[in-house]
């Protein structure tokens, strides 16, 4: 090959490698091949180790009896039920804590965030101390603290505290009154769900001839279940907890583990949400507040009608991250004995040796929950963005 030909070949190679698009494709293909090879090697190695230990693979163990009791069940459960049933019970317990925690943390964080901007020196400083103290203490330590306070500092059932009529607080948890089972309550719940869906559909319907007023939406959400309750007899009987022997009977009991987990998650996440709310409010131009005050609006109306709707566009994206953190932090429930999905599957792994399958189920649960919540928050964020 002549010198001129060698120069041509080197120029062609340099021009090919200098193309960013082709170079990027080649790098991605090589990286994908490396990842596939690594996953294949890990899978083969795991299969060889399982075969050597005579451990069966697959999810067939879910159909076998679990042979362990679960302390808290939203659905009937016993030790004779299958691992699949136990998994469902743990999943429902996780969703229960997550749903209650999201609502309570949002309310607490919003109130503390507004309090930090209060013109009252004491209120703003107390809110600041709460935020700075809670955010800098690990959540796991806070869970241990609240569990110790509930189980050690509170009195026994016979000396239980009664902060409200029919509500009792002891080292066995919190006992609350509940309505006596009646078809009217089921109908009212169904009417509430239907009303919320109808309001959401009407607000999202772009072809509606007129906007849905807030008082009409509120009236529908409140009035529909109230009407169903009235039509079916308006039952008002309550199942009130009462002391019987060494414990309470009746009503509903929130266990110490559930109370400690809720307190820890809500107080910890609420501190981060408070800073998000405060920063969102401060990002709204001060001229908006001055213009609203010039129109004669009170401070409460200015905050509710002018400031918060504009701040919401800045609050929602970081708020989504805190919601996801709260749901994932609920897995720390295993440290204080609350039977969430992680605790239940951890027990199943110890009994069956199906570690890979159990961890895969845990990862799948949190992946699905996180992606679903992210999709919902992204939809809401798209609804309120400036157009």
N, C-alpha and C positions, 0 to 999 in steps of 0.2 A: 504494500500500500504506500502510495506516495505521500509526501508531506502535505500536499494540498488536500488529499482525501482524508488524512487524519485530522486536519483542521476542520474540515466539513463535519466529520462525525462528532468531534468534541463540541462544535457549535450547536449541532442538533441536540446532543444530550443536554447541554446547558440550557437551551431554549425550552426543552421539555420539562426539566426540573424547575425552571424558573416560572412556569405557569402555576399561579396560586391554586386554581381550581383543580387541576390534575394532581398537584402535590397534596392538596387537602383530601381528595378522594383516596389516594394511596395510603395516606396516614390513617384515615378512618378504617379502611379495609384491614390494614395490619393490626390496628388496635382491636377491632372486632374479632379477628382471628385469634389474637392473644387471649381475649376474655373468654371466648368459646372454649379454647384449649384448656384454660385454667379451670373453668366450671366442669368440663368433662373429666379432668384429672381429679378434682375434688369429689365428684360423684362416684367415679370408679373406686377411689380410695375408701370413701364411706361405705360403698356396697361391699367391698372386700372385708372391711373391719366388722360390719354387721354380720356377714356370713360366717366369719371366723368366730364371732361370739354367739352364734345360733340365735340371733335376734331377727324376728320377722319384720319385714318392711311393709309399708302401706297403711291405709287408714281403716283397716278392718277392725282394729281394736275399739273403734267408736261404738260398735254394736254389742260389745261385751258389758256385763254388769260392772258398775263403777266401784261398788263396795265401800263407799265412804259417804258420810253425811255432809251436807252443806248447811251452814247456819242460817243463811238468809235466802229465801226463795220467793220470787214473784209468781212462780207457777208451782204446782205441787211437785215435790221431789222427795226421793228417799234413796237409801243406799242400794236398793235393788234396781234402780234405774240404770240405764246405759251411760257410757261415757259421753255419748252424743247429747243426751238429756242434761247431764251435768255441764257440758260445754255451753248449752243454751242458757242454763240458769246463770252461769258466770257471765255470759255475754249480756243478759238482761240486767244483771247487777251493775256491770260497767256502764251500760247505757243510762241506767237510772241515775247513777252518780254524775255522769257527764252532763245529762240534761239539766238536772238541778243545779250543778255547779256553774254551768254557762249562764243561766238566768240570774242566780244570786251574785256571781262575780261581776256581771255587767251592771247590775243595780248598784252594788257597793262601789265599784270603780268609778261609775259616773258621779255618784254623790261625793266621793272623796276628791275626784278631779275638780269638781265645781267648788268644793270647800277650799281647796288650795288657792283659788282665785278670789276668795271672799275678802271683803274689805275689813272684816273683823279680825284683828290681830291674833287673838287666841285660837279662833277656828282654823285660820290658815296655818298657824304654827303646829297645831295638833295634827292636822292632815299631813303636813310635811314630815313630822316625826314618825307618823304611821308608815308613810311610803318609804322613807329612808331606812327605817328599822326592819320592816318586813322583807323588803327586796334584797337585803344583804344577809339574811339568815337562810341557809339551805332548807328547802321544802321538807326533806326527810326529817330534819331535826324538829321542825314545826309540827309534823305529824306525831312524832314521839311526845312532844310537849302536850299537845291537845289530848292525846290518848291517856297520858298520865294524869292530866287535870280531871278528865271525866271519870276515870276509874278509881283514882285515889283521893281527889279533893272533894268530890261530891258525896253527899250522904247516901246511906242505904235506902231501900224502898220504903221502910217504915218511917223514916225521917225525910222523905223526898220533898224537894222544893216544889212549890206550886206558883209559878210566876203569873199564870192566868187560870181562870176557872176551867177545870177539866184537863189542864196541862200539867204534867208532873215531870220533874227532872231529878234523876238519881244516878248512882254509879252503874245502873242497869240500862241507862239510855234515857231517851225522851219519849214519854207516852202522850199521845195526842188523841182527842176524840175524832171519830169519823161517822158519817151518816150511815144509818142502818141500811143494809142492802135492800134495794127496791128498784123495780123496772123504770121508775121515773128518772132515777139518776143516770141510768144507762141511756135512756132516750135524750136526756139533757146533754150528756156528753157527745152523743151522735149529732145532735143539733148544733152544738158548739163547733165541732169539726166541719160540718157542712157550711155553717155561716162563715168561718174563717176562709174556707176554700172559695166560697162565692165572692167574698170581698176581694180576695187576692185576684180572682179571675176578672172581676169588674175593673179593678185598678190597672190590670195589665192589658185590658182590651183597648187597643188603640182606636177602634172605630166607634167607641161610645159617643153619644151626642153631647154629653156634658160630664164634667168631672164628678166623681163620687165624693160628696162632702164628708168631712171627718165625723161629724155627728151622726150622719146616716150609717156610716160603716160601724161606728161604736154601737149605735142602737141595734143594728142587725146582729152583731156578735153577742151583745148582752141579751137582747130581747128574744132571740130564737130559742136558746136553752131555757130561759125563764118561762117562756110560753109552753114549751114541752113539759116542763116540771109542773106548771100549774094545771095543765090539761089532765095530767095523769095523777092528780090528787094532791100535789104539793106536800109530799111527806117531809117532815121536819125532825123526825126522831133521830137522836144521836146515840152512838155506842160510846159511852164515856168510860175511860179507864177507872178501875177501882182496885183497892188493895185487897188481895185475897191470899192469906198466908204470908209467904215470904216474898211475893212478887205481885205485880199488877196483872189484872185480867181485863179484857175488853180493849176497844180502841185499836190503835196501831202503835207499834213500838219502833223507834229509831235506835238501833243498837249503838253501843259506844264506838265500835269500829266505824260504822257509817257516819256518826256524828263527827268523829275526829277527822276522818277523811274529807268530809264536806267542809268543815271549818278550815282545815289546812289549805285545801285547794282554793276555796273562795277568798280567804284572806290574802293568800300569797298572790294569786292571779289578779285579784282586785287592786293590789298596789301597782302592778304594771299597767292595768287598764286605766287607773287614775292618771298616770303620767301621759298616756296616749290621749285621753280626753282633755287634759289641761293644755297639752301642746296643740291639739286641734282647735281649741277655743282661741288660744293666743294667736293662731295663724290667721284668723278672720280679721279683716281690716277694721281698725278702730272707727273708721268713718261710718261703717254700717251701724254700729251701736249708737253713735252720735246722731245719725239721721233718724233712727227709731226713737231715740229719746226726744228729739225735736218734734216728733209726731205725737208725743204725749204717752207713749207706751211705758208701762211699768217695767221694772227690772226683770221680773219673772217672765213677762210676755216677750221682752227683748231676747232673753235667753232661749225661750222655747220656740219662738216664731222666726227669729232673725239669725241668731248666732249658731245654735246647734244644727239647724238644717244645712248651713254652709260648712260648718266644721265636720259634719258627718262624712263628707267626701274625703277628708283627710284622715278621719279616724278609722274608717272601715278596713283599709288594707292592713295596717299593723294590728288592728283588733283581731283580724282573722288569724294571725300568727299566735296571738295569745290564746285564742280558742283552741287551736291545735295543740298548744303546749299544755293546756289544762287537761284535754282528753288523754294525751300521752302520759302526763304526770300521774294520772289516775292509776297507772300500773304500779305505783309505789304502795298501793293498798296492801300488797302482800306483806309489807313490813309490819303492819299492825293487825293482820289477821282478817281483813275484810275479804270475803270470797268473790273477788272479781274474776274475770276470764283468765288473767295471768295466774292467779292463785290456784284456780281449779285445774288448769292445764298443767301447772307445775306438779300438782299432786298426781295427775294422770301419768305424767312422764316418770315420776318416781316409782309408780306401781307397775308400769308396763315396759319401761325402757325405750319407748318410742319418742326419743328426744327430738329427732329431726322433724317428725310429723307434728309433734306438739308445738315446737317453736315456729314451724311454718304456719300453723293455725293462728298463733298469736300475732305473727307478722301480718297475715292476711286480714285479720280482724281490724287491726289499727290502720292498715293501709286503706281498707274500704271505708272505714269511718272518717279518716282524714280527708280522703279524696271527695267523699260525699259532702262533708262540711265545707271544704274549699270550693266545690262547685256551687253550693248554695250561696256562700258569701260573695263569690265572684259574680253570680247573677245579680245579687242585691247591689253590689258595687257598680255594676253596669247600669242598673236602674236609676241610681242617684247621681251619676256623673254629669258634669256640665256638657251640654251639647252645643 
